[in-house]
Amino acid sequence: MPESQTLGGRGRLVDYANLVKLPHTVFALPFALVGATLASYRLPVRATDLLLILVAFTAARFAGMGFNRIVDRVIDARNPRTRMREIPAGRLSVAQAGAAVALASAIFFLAAGLLNRLCLLLAPLALGWILFYSYTKRFTRWAHLVLGVALAIAPVGAYLAIAGRWSEPPGVLLALAGAVLCWVGGFDILYSLQDMEFDRQQGLHSVPAAFGSRGALWISRSLHAFCAGLFAIVGVLMPELGAWYFMGVGLIAAMLIYEQSLVRADDFRRLDAAFFNVNGAISLVFFGLVLVGRLLG
């Protein structure tokens, strides 16, 4: 099936926005703000901190997605689903995409340095991991989990941006990162079902290519079950989050069950709704409830 969630219209800005799948920002950005909200229970949050978090997140995401499109340009050109992406289709050159990635990386480091010393020290590791993901499907079926770690950096980084130190108790950030990792890994496995046969033909690695659609669905479901459990653990470790937080966890669990119900081993027709619509709602609703709990608590 062809790709969706692209912006219509023409122009260089539209090309760059589609290069990095701008609508997919809805997945991780709300969870970055969840991390900042959790930190606000310990320390005050300044408007400048939030602005720098948004800048750092946007720049890191742009760099990661742009780099992925550069690295995968030959593969994308072979895949009927992705051959109309900006680089294979000739709307952007490798040099243009590379310059944008370099600029975004520089902005990310600048924003990290303006936040605090810890963020600046960790910035190379964070960006390095995000860029490393682009190579993983060439040698491991677990690239989905590498992507999960990349997106889990967002809430952890936002927490550190506010607090300047690890969470207390330490398990809060570990559980939060683990939950996002399992959530992303689970839905990325679903998304990759549509490329299962192509991956096998090209010698690329993925969970569906390795285990087939039925095995991939069970792995995805298991990851989403762990996701809900880890989000609940965050609430146990931070009881001040209160009832609104656990309401959010309950809604996440319900939406994950619904997401899984949309995809069957022999029917991928509703895959797009499962991938974008449900997961976008999960991140936005959860952040909304976490924020309401903070404001009313």
C-alpha positions as CSV (number, residue, x, y, z in Angstrom):
1,M,0.0,0.0,0.0
2,P,1.3,3.5,-0.7
3,E,2.5,5.8,2.1
4,S,0.1,8.2,3.7
5,Q,0.4,11.0,6.3
6,T,2.1,13.3,3.9
7,L,1.4,16.9,3.4
8,G,-0.2,18.1,0.2
9,G,1.0,21.0,-1.9
10,R,4.2,22.0,-3.5
11,G,7.3,23.8,-2.4
12,R,10.6,23.2,-0.7
13,L,9.2,23.5,2.8
14,V,6.6,20.8,2.0
15,D,9.3,18.6,0.6
16,Y,11.4,18.9,3.8
17,A,8.3,18.3,6.0
18,N,7.4,15.2,4.0
19,L,11.0,14.0,4.1
20,V,10.8,13.7,7.9
21,K,7.1,12.7,8.0
22,L,6.1,15.8,10.0
23,P,2.7,14.4,11.1
24,H,4.5,11.6,12.9
25,T,5.8,14.2,15.4
26,V,2.5,13.5,17.2
27,F,3.9,10.2,18.5
28,A,6.9,11.2,20.6
29,L,6.5,14.9,21.3
30,P,3.6,14.5,23.8
31,F,5.7,11.9,25.7
32,A,8.6,14.4,25.8
33,L,6.2,16.8,27.5
34,V,5.1,14.0,29.9
35,G,8.7,13.7,31.0
36,A,8.9,17.5,31.6
37,T,5.6,17.3,33.5
38,L,6.9,14.6,35.8
39,A,10.0,16.6,36.5
40,S,7.8,19.6,37.4
41,Y,6.8,17.7,40.6
42,R,10.4,18.1,41.7
43,L,11.5,21.4,40.3
44,P,9.9,24.5,38.7
45,V,9.6,24.6,34.9
46,R,10.5,27.8,33.0
47,A,9.0,28.8,29.7
48,T,12.4,29.0,28.2
49,D,13.1,25.4,29.3
50,L,9.9,24.2,27.5
51,L,10.9,26.1,24.4
52,L,14.4,24.6,24.3
53,I,12.9,21.1,24.8
54,L,10.7,21.6,21.8
55,V,13.6,22.9,19.7
56,A,15.9,20.1,20.8
57,F,13.2,17.4,20.2
58,T,12.3,18.8,16.8
59,A,15.9,19.1,15.7
60,A,16.8,15.6,16.8
61,R,13.8,14.1,15.1
62,F,14.5,16.0,11.9
63,A,18.1,14.8,12.0
64,G,17.1,11.2,12.6
65,M,14.4,11.0,10.0
66,G,16.4,12.9,7.4
67,F,19.4,10.7,7.9
68,N,17.2,7.6,7.6
69,R,16.0,8.8,4.3
70,I,19.5,9.3,3.0
71,V,20.8,6.0,4.2
72,D,17.7,4.1,2.9
73,R,17.4,5.9,-0.5
74,V,18.4,2.9,-2.6
75,I,16.1,0.6,-0.7
76,D,13.3,3.1,-0.8
77,A,13.7,3.4,-4.6
78,R,13.1,-0.4,-4.9
79,N,10.0,-0.6,-2.7
80,P,6.7,0.3,-4.4
81,R,5.4,1.7,-1.1
82,T,8.3,4.1,-0.6
83,R,9.6,4.9,-4.1
84,M,7.9,8.3,-4.2
85,R,9.7,9.5,-1.1
86,E,11.4,12.8,-1.7
87,I,15.0,11.6,-2.4
88,P,14.1,8.6,-4.7
89,A,11.5,10.8,-6.5
90,G,14.1,13.5,-7.1
91,R,12.3,16.2,-5.2
92,L,15.3,16.6,-2.8
93,S,18.9,15.7,-3.5
94,V,21.2,13.8,-1.1
95,A,23.2,17.0,-0.7
96,Q,20.1,19.0,0.2
97,A,18.9,16.4,2.7
98,G,22.4,16.1,4.2
99,A,22.7,19.9,4.7
100,A,19.4,19.9,6.5
101,V,20.4,17.0,8.7
102,A,23.7,18.8,9.6
103,L,21.9,22.0,10.4
104,A,19.3,20.2,12.5
105,S,22.1,18.4,14.4
106,A,23.8,21.6,15.2
107,I,20.6,23.1,16.5
108,F,20.0,20.1,18.7
109,F,23.5,20.4,20.3
110,L,22.9,24.2,20.8
111,A,19.6,23.6,22.5
112,A,21.0,20.9,24.7
113,G,23.8,23.1,25.8
114,L,21.5,25.9,26.6
115,L,19.4,23.6,28.8
116,N,22.1,22.3,31.1
117,R,25.5,20.6,31.2
118,L,24.1,17.1,31.6
119,C,22.0,17.4,28.5
120,L,25.0,18.7,26.5
121,L,27.1,15.8,27.7
122,L,24.5,13.2,26.8
123,A,23.5,14.9,23.5
124,P,26.2,13.0,21.3
125,L,25.0,9.7,22.8
126,A,21.4,10.5,22.1
127,L,21.9,11.7,18.6
128,G,24.3,8.9,17.8
129,W,21.7,6.3,18.8
130,I,19.0,8.0,16.8
131,L,21.3,8.0,13.7
132,F,22.5,4.4,14.3
133,Y,18.9,3.1,14.0
134,S,19.0,3.7,10.3
135,Y,21.5,0.9,9.7
136,T,19.9,-1.8,12.0
137,K,17.5,-3.5,9.7
138,R,20.5,-4.6,7.7
139,F,21.7,-6.9,10.4
140,T,19.1,-7.4,13.1
141,R,15.4,-8.3,13.2
142,W,15.1,-6.2,16.4
143,A,15.5,-2.9,14.7
144,H,12.0,-2.0,16.1
145,L,13.4,-2.0,19.6
146,V,16.3,0.2,18.6
147,L,13.7,2.6,17.3
148,G,11.8,2.3,20.5
149,V,14.9,3.3,22.5
150,A,15.4,6.3,20.1
151,L,11.9,7.6,20.9
152,A,12.2,6.7,24.6
153,I,15.1,9.2,24.7
154,A,12.4,12.0,24.4
155,P,10.7,11.8,27.8
156,V,14.0,11.0,29.6
157,G,15.7,13.9,27.9
158,A,12.9,16.3,28.8
159,Y,13.0,15.2,32.4
160,L,16.7,15.7,32.6
161,A,16.3,19.1,30.9
162,I,14.2,20.3,33.7
163,A,15.7,18.4,36.7
164,G,19.4,18.3,35.6
165,R,19.7,14.9,37.3
166,W,18.2,11.4,37.2
167,S,14.8,10.8,38.7
168,E,14.2,9.9,42.4
169,P,13.3,7.1,42.7
170,P,15.6,5.9,39.8
171,G,13.0,3.5,38.6
172,V,10.6,6.2,37.4
173,L,12.6,7.2,34.3
174,L,13.6,3.5,33.6
175,A,9.9,2.5,33.7
176,L,8.8,5.5,31.6
177,A,11.5,4.8,29.0
178,G,10.7,1.1,29.0
179,A,7.0,1.8,28.4
180,V,7.7,4.1,25.5
181,L,10.2,1.5,24.1
182,C,7.6,-1.3,24.2
183,W,4.9,1.0,22.8
184,V,7.0,2.1,19.8
185,G,8.4,-1.4,19.2
186,G,4.9,-2.9,19.2
187,F,3.4,-0.5,16.7
188,D,6.5,-0.4,14.5
189,I,6.2,-4.2,14.2
190,L,2.6,-3.7,13.0
191,Y,3.7,-1.0,10.5
192,S,6.4,-3.3,9.1
193,L,4.0,-6.0,8.3
194,Q,3.3,-4.3,5.0
195,D,6.9,-4.7,4.0
196,M,7.3,-8.3,5.1
197,E,7.7,-9.9,1.7
198,F,9.8,-7.0,0.4
199,D,12.2,-7.3,3.3
200,R,12.6,-11.0,2.7
201,Q,13.3,-10.5,-1.0
202,Q,15.9,-7.8,-0.3
203,G,17.6,-9.6,2.6
204,L,16.5,-7.0,5.2
205,H,15.7,-7.9,8.7
206,S,12.5,-7.4,10.7
207,V,10.3,-9.3,13.1
208,P,7.6,-10.0,10.5
209,A,10.2,-11.2,8.0
210,A,11.7,-13.5,10.7
211,F,8.5,-14.8,12.3
212,G,5.8,-14.2,9.8
213,S,2.6,-12.2,10.4
214,R,1.2,-14.4,13.1
215,G,4.4,-14.5,15.1
216,A,4.9,-10.7,14.6
217,L,1.4,-10.0,15.9
218,W,2.0,-12.0,19.1
219,I,5.3,-10.2,19.7
220,S,3.7,-6.8,19.1
221,R,0.8,-7.7,21.5
222,S,3.3,-8.8,24.2
223,L,5.2,-5.6,23.9
224,H,2.0,-3.6,24.2
225,A,1.1,-5.6,27.3
226,F,4.4,-4.7,28.9
227,C,3.9,-1.1,27.8
228,A,0.7,-0.8,29.8
229,G,2.3,-2.5,32.8
230,L,5.4,-0.2,32.8
231,F,3.2,2.9,32.6
232,A,1.3,1.7,35.7
233,I,4.7,1.1,37.5
234,V,5.5,4.8,36.9
235,G,2.3,5.8,38.7
236,V,3.2,3.4,41.6
237,L,6.7,4.9,41.9
238,M,5.3,8.4,41.8
239,P,2.0,8.3,43.8
240,E,1.7,12.1,43.5
241,L,0.6,11.6,39.9
242,G,-2.8,10.6,41.3
243,A,-6.0,9.3,39.7
244,W,-5.7,11.2,36.5
245,Y,-2.5,9.5,35.6
246,F,-4.0,6.0,36.2
247,M,-7.0,7.0,34.1
248,G,-4.5,7.7,31.3
249,V,-2.9,4.3,31.8
250,G,-6.3,2.7,31.6
251,L,-7.1,4.5,28.4
252,I,-3.7,3.6,26.9
253,A,-4.4,-0.1,27.7
254,A,-7.9,0.1,26.1
255,M,-6.5,1.9,23.0
256,L,-3.7,-0.6,22.6
257,I,-6.2,-3.5,22.7
258,Y,-8.3,-1.7,20.0
259,E,-5.2,-1.1,17.9
260,Q,-4.3,-4.7,18.0
261,S,-7.9,-5.7,17.1
262,L,-7.6,-3.7,13.8
263,V,-4.8,-5.9,12.4
264,R,-5.1,-9.6,11.6
265,A,-2.4,-12.0,10.3
266,D,-4.2,-12.1,6.9
267,D,-5.8,-8.6,6.8
268,F,-3.7,-5.4,6.8
269,R,-6.4,-3.2,5.4
270,R,-6.8,-1.2,8.6
271,L,-3.1,-1.0,9.3
272,D,-2.9,2.7,8.6
273,A,-5.6,3.5,11.2
274,A,-3.9,1.2,13.7
275,F,-0.6,2.9,13.1
276,F,-1.3,6.6,12.9
277,N,-4.8,7.3,14.2
278,V,-4.7,5.2,17.4
279,N,-1.1,5.9,18.3
280,G,-1.5,9.6,17.8
281,A,-4.5,9.5,20.0
282,I,-2.6,7.5,22.7
283,S,0.2,10.1,23.0
284,L,-2.1,13.1,23.0
285,V,-4.7,11.7,25.4
286,F,-2.1,10.4,27.8
287,F,-0.2,13.7,27.9
288,G,-3.5,15.6,28.3
289,L,-4.5,13.6,31.4
290,V,-1.0,13.8,32.9
291,L,-1.1,17.5,32.5
292,V,-4.6,17.8,34.0
293,G,-3.5,15.8,37.0
294,R,-0.6,18.1,37.5
295,L,-2.7,21.3,37.2
296,L,-5.4,20.0,39.5
297,G,-3.1,18.2,41.9
